[in-house]
Amino acid sequence: MRKIILSTKEDLNIYMNPTRQEILRILTLSIDPMTPKMLSDRLGISASGVQHHIKKLLGLNLIELDHTEVINGINARFYKASNVTVQIGLESDDGTSHRRKAIVQASISGVYDRFNAHLEESVKENPVTTEKLVAHGDILTGIVHLSQEDSAELMSIIRDYIDDHSTPSKEKSPWEYALILYDTSYRSNNR
């Protein structure tokens, strides 16, 4: 999976726009590419507004043109999310660190909120035991004790697994995730 580094204030402004975030999410979840009209219908905004946001996302290479089709005499453009990982540079000290942190917080909070809504809806439709809820997703927290080699292996396994399963298909359902892993001893060992 290709990595895109958002290194400028302008890149961050483009990326952190809530409508663009929702367009990215819809395209990432979708098995099939979508037209601006399809996105417009899903978002409840004008197709020209979606076109504006698409142009910005194309400029960052976060989405791409999949194909065009003639529909009712009109050349329709179909877009899909690019197979990329976005790095926003939390370590950057360029005066935008608060914006970078806000993007990460909003992303993690959004995943958590959507998970809770999904879980509530699933239970409402089909009451199940706690053990069976894992089929709908799970939140794991805790501490694991890893050597440097173990941590490198774990990160490699996670990245490879995500890369291997990032392409949508009709046989698979999309699972949203937010993972945070860090070495808690690093700060105390480097004072």
Backbone hydrogen bonds in HBPLUS format (Angstrom, degrees):
<---DONOR---> <-ACCEPTOR-->    atom                        ^
c    i                          cat <-CA-CA->   ^        H-A-AA   ^      H-
h    n   atom  resd res      DA  || num        DHA   H-A  angle D-A-AA Bond
n    s   type  num  typ     dist DA aas  dist angle  dist       angle   num
A0085-THR N   A0002-ARG O   2.78 MM  83  6.21 149.0  1.88 154.0 163.6     1
A0004-ILE N   A0085-THR O   2.77 MM  81  6.09 164.2  1.79 167.9 171.5     2
A0087-GLN N   A0004-ILE O   2.75 MM  83  5.99 170.1  1.76 162.1 163.2     3
A0006-LEU N   A0087-GLN O   2.86 MM  81  6.24 163.0  1.89 165.9 171.6     4
A0012-LEU N   A0008-THR O   3.07 MM   4  6.40 160.5  2.11 149.0 154.0     5
A0013-ASN N   A0009-LYS O   2.92 MM   4  6.19 156.5  1.97 148.1 154.8     6
A0014-ILE N   A0010-GLU O   2.96 MM   4  6.24 157.1  2.02 151.4 157.2     7
A0015-TYR N   A0011-ASP O   2.92 MM   4  6.13 166.3  1.94 152.4 156.4     8
A0016-MET N   A0012-LEU O   2.81 MM   4  5.86 163.2  1.83 156.8 160.4     9
A0021-GLN N   A0017-ASN O   2.90 MM   4  6.18 154.2  1.96 156.2 164.8    10
A0022-GLU N   A0018-PRO O   2.98 MM   4  6.20 151.3  2.06 141.7 149.0    11
A0023-ILE N   A0019-THR O   2.89 MM   4  6.19 153.6  1.96 148.0 155.7    12
A0024-LEU N   A0020-ARG O   2.90 MM   4  6.10 164.9  1.92 150.5 154.2    13
A0025-ARG N   A0021-GLN O   2.93 MM   4  6.15 156.2  1.99 143.5 150.4    14
A0026-ILE N   A0022-GLU O   2.88 MM   4  6.07 165.5  1.90 152.2 155.5    15
A0027-LEU N   A0023-ILE O   2.94 MM   4  6.11 169.7  1.95 155.6 158.5    16
A0028-THR N   A0024-LEU O   2.86 MM   4  5.96 150.1  1.95 145.7 154.5    17
A0029-LEU N   A0025-ARG O   2.92 MM   4  6.09 152.3  1.99 149.1 156.1    18
A0030-SER N   A0026-ILE O   2.97 MM   4  6.04 136.9  2.16 143.3 155.0    19
A0034-MET N   A0079-TYR O   2.84 MM  45  5.26 153.1  1.92 148.0 148.8    20
A0079-TYR N   A0034-MET O   2.72 MM  45  5.26 173.8  1.72 141.5 140.6    21
A0039-LEU N   A0035-THR O   3.01 MM   4  6.36 162.7  2.04 155.6 160.3    22
A0040-SER N   A0036-PRO O   2.71 MM   4  5.86 151.4  1.79 145.2 154.4    23
A0041-ASP N   A0037-LYS O   2.93 MM   4  6.18 156.0  1.99 149.0 154.0    24
A0042-ARG N   A0038-MET O   3.11 MM   4  6.40 155.1  2.17 144.1 150.7    25
A0043-LEU N   A0039-LEU O   2.85 MM   4  6.03 154.8  1.92 153.2 160.1    26
A0044-GLY N   A0040-SER O   2.79 MM   4  5.65 135.8  1.99 144.8 155.1    27
A0045-ILE N   A0040-SER O   3.33 MM   5  5.20 141.9  2.48 133.5 140.6    28
A0049-GLY N   A0046-SER O   3.13 MM   3  5.11 121.7  2.49  92.8 107.1    29
A0050-VAL N   A0046-SER O   3.05 MM   4  6.45 154.4  2.12 146.5 153.4    30
A0051-GLN N   A0047-ALA O   2.85 MM   4  6.12 154.0  1.92 145.3 152.9    31
A0052-HIS N   A0048-SER O   3.08 MM   4  6.35 153.4  2.15 142.7 148.3    32
A0053-HIS N   A0049-GLY O   3.18 MM   4  6.54 159.8  2.22 148.0 152.4    33
A0054-ILE N   A0050-VAL O   2.79 MM   4  6.03 155.9  1.84 156.0 163.8    34
A0055-LYS N   A0051-GLN O   2.95 MM   4  6.17 157.8  2.00 151.1 156.1    35
A0056-LYS N   A0052-HIS O   3.28 MM   4  6.62 154.0  2.35 144.3 150.4    36
A0057-LEU N   A0053-HIS O   2.97 MM   4  6.26 160.3  2.01 150.9 156.4    37
A0058-LEU N   A0054-ILE O   2.77 MM   4  5.97 153.9  1.84 154.6 161.9    38
A0059-GLY N   A0055-LYS O   3.09 MM   4  6.27 148.0  2.19 139.2 147.4    39
A0060-LEU N   A0057-LEU O   3.21 MM   3  5.27 138.1  2.40  96.1 107.1    40
A0062-LEU N   A0057-LEU O   3.06 MM   5  5.45 161.0  2.10 160.8 156.4    41
A0061-ASN N   A0058-LEU O   2.92 MM   3  4.82 155.1  1.98 103.0 110.8    42
A0082-SER N   A0062-LEU O   2.88 MM  20  5.27 173.6  1.88 129.0 129.0    43
A0064-GLU N   A0080-LYS O   2.87 MM  16  5.63 158.0  1.91 163.1 170.0    44
A0080-LYS N   A0064-GLU O   2.99 MM  16  5.63 156.8  2.04 158.0 165.5    45
A0066-ASP N   A0078-PHE O   2.68 MM  12  5.53 162.5  1.71 154.3 159.7    46
A0067-HIS N   A0078-PHE O   3.43 MM  11  5.40 154.2  2.50 131.4 137.6    47
A0078-PHE N   A0067-HIS O   2.82 MM  11  5.40 164.8  1.85 178.7 176.0    48
A0069-GLU N   A0076-ALA O   2.89 MM   7  5.20 151.4  1.97 143.9 153.4    49
A0076-ALA N   A0069-GLU O   2.62 MM   7  5.20 162.7  1.65 174.0 167.8    50
A0071-ILE N   A0074-ILE O   2.75 MM   3  5.17 162.2  1.78 154.3 152.0    51
A0074-ILE N   A0071-ILE O   2.90 MM   3  5.17 161.0  1.94 113.0 119.2    52
A0084-VAL N   A0082-SER O   2.96 MM   2  5.55 126.2  2.25 107.5  91.7    53
A0092-SER N   A0089-GLY O   2.97 MM   3  5.37 162.5  2.00 114.7 120.5    54
A0099-ARG N   A0096-THR O   2.98 MM   3  5.25 123.2  2.31 104.3 118.7    55
A0100-ARG N   A0096-THR O   2.98 MM   4  6.32 158.4  2.03 155.9 162.8    56
A0101-LYS N   A0097-SER O   2.89 MM   4  6.08 161.8  1.92 150.9 155.4    57
A0102-ALA N   A0098-HIS O   3.01 MM   4  6.13 148.5  2.11 135.7 144.5    58
A0103-ILE N   A0099-ARG O   3.00 MM   4  6.29 149.8  2.09 147.1 154.3    59
A0104-VAL N   A0100-ARG O   3.18 MM   4  6.53 161.5  2.22 149.5 153.4    60
A0105-GLN N   A0101-LYS O   2.89 MM   4  6.11 167.4  1.90 154.3 158.1    61
A0106-ALA N   A0102-ALA O   2.90 MM   4  5.97 161.9  1.93 146.6 151.7    62
A0107-SER N   A0103-ILE O   2.95 MM   4  6.09 154.5  2.01 145.9 153.3    63
A0108-ILE N   A0104-VAL O   2.97 MM   4  6.19 170.3  1.98 159.3 160.4    64
A0109-SER N   A0105-GLN O   2.88 MM   4  5.91 164.7  1.90 150.1 155.3    65
A0110-GLY N   A0106-ALA O   2.84 MM   4  5.84 152.1  1.92 141.0 148.8    66
A0111-VAL N   A0107-SER O   3.07 MM   4  6.34 159.5  2.12 148.7 153.2    67
A0112-TYR N   A0108-ILE O   3.02 MM   4  6.25 165.5  2.04 151.6 155.7    68
A0113-ASP N   A0109-SER O   2.83 MM   4  6.02 164.9  1.85 153.0 157.3    69
A0114-ARG N   A0110-GLY O   2.90 MM   4  6.03 164.1  1.93 150.6 155.1    70
A0115-PHE N   A0111-VAL O   2.89 MM   4  6.02 151.6  1.97 146.5 154.9    71
A0116-ASN N   A0112-TYR O   2.97 MM   4  6.25 163.9  2.00 153.2 156.6    72
A0117-ALA N   A0113-ASP O   2.98 MM   4  6.22 160.9  2.02 148.7 154.1    73
A0118-HIS N   A0114-ARG O   2.88 MM   4  5.98 157.7  1.93 145.1 151.6    74
A0119-LEU N   A0115-PHE O   2.86 MM   4  6.06 159.5  1.90 152.8 158.5    75
A0120-GLU N   A0116-ASN O   2.91 MM   4  6.09 166.0  1.93 152.4 155.9    76
A0121-GLU N   A0117-ALA O   2.98 MM   4  6.12 161.6  2.02 147.5 152.6    77
A0122-SER N   A0118-HIS O   2.86 MM   4  6.03 157.7  1.91 148.0 154.8    78
A0123-VAL N   A0119-LEU O   2.95 MM   4  6.14 163.2  1.98 154.6 158.2    79
A0124-LYS N   A0120-GLU O   2.96 MM   4  6.07 153.8  2.03 143.7 151.5    80
A0125-GLU N   A0121-GLU O   3.00 MM   4  6.16 158.3  2.04 149.3 154.2    81
A0126-ASN N   A0122-SER O   2.95 MM   4  6.02 151.5  2.03 144.7 153.0    82
A0132-LYS N   A0129-THR O   3.07 MM   3  5.40 127.0  2.36 104.4 117.3    83
A0133-LEU N   A0130-THR O   3.13 MM   3  5.17 141.6  2.28  98.7 109.9    84
A0135-ALA N   A0132-LYS O   3.26 MM   3  5.92 158.1  2.31 113.8 118.9    85
A0136-HIS N   A0133-LEU O   2.76 MM   3  5.42 159.3  1.80 120.7 127.9    86
A0137-GLY N   A0134-VAL O   3.08 MM   3  4.95 148.4  2.19  98.4 108.0    87
A0151-SER N   A0147-SER O   2.90 MM   4  6.14 164.4  1.92 156.5 159.7    88
A0152-ALA N   A0148-GLN O   3.02 MM   4  6.17 158.6  2.06 144.9 150.9    89
A0153-GLU N   A0149-GLU O   2.89 MM   4  6.09 156.0  1.95 147.5 154.5    90
A0154-LEU N   A0150-ASP O   2.81 MM   4  6.07 162.7  1.84 154.4 158.9    91
A0155-MET N   A0151-SER O   2.98 MM   4  6.13 170.4  1.99 151.0 153.5    92
A0156-SER N   A0152-ALA O   2.99 MM   4  6.10 153.6  2.06 142.2 149.9    93
A0157-ILE N   A0153-GLU O   2.84 MM   4  6.08 159.1  1.88 153.5 159.0    94
A0158-ILE N   A0154-LEU O   2.95 MM   4  6.20 166.6  1.97 155.8 158.8    95
A0159-ARG N   A0155-MET O   2.92 MM   4  6.08 171.8  1.93 151.0 153.7    96
A0160-ASP N   A0156-SER O   2.86 MM   4  5.91 166.8  1.87 150.9 155.5    97
A0161-TYR N   A0157-ILE O   2.89 MM   4  5.94 160.3  1.93 147.7 153.8    98
A0162-ILE N   A0158-ILE O   2.94 MM   4  6.12 165.7  1.96 154.8 158.5    99
A0163-ASP N   A0159-ARG O   2.86 MM   4  6.04 165.6  1.88 152.3 156.9   100
A0164-ASP N   A0160-ASP O   2.83 MM   4  5.99 159.0  1.88 149.6 155.5   101
A0165-HIS N   A0161-TYR O   3.11 MM   4  6.24 126.1  2.41 138.2 151.2   102
A0165-HIS N   A0162-ILE O   3.14 MM   3  5.21 140.9  2.30  99.1 110.3   103
A0172-LYS N   A0169-SER O   3.29 MM   3  5.54 160.6  2.33 106.3 112.0   104
A0186-TYR N   A0183-ASP O   3.28 MM   3  5.61 156.6  2.34 108.2 114.7   105
A0189-ASN N   A0185-SER O   2.92 MM   4  5.97 147.8  2.03 154.7 163.9   106
A0190-ASN N   A0186-TYR O   3.11 MM   4  6.15 124.8  2.43 140.4 153.2   107
A0190-ASN N   A0187-ARG O   3.23 MM   3  5.26 143.9  2.37  98.6 108.8   108
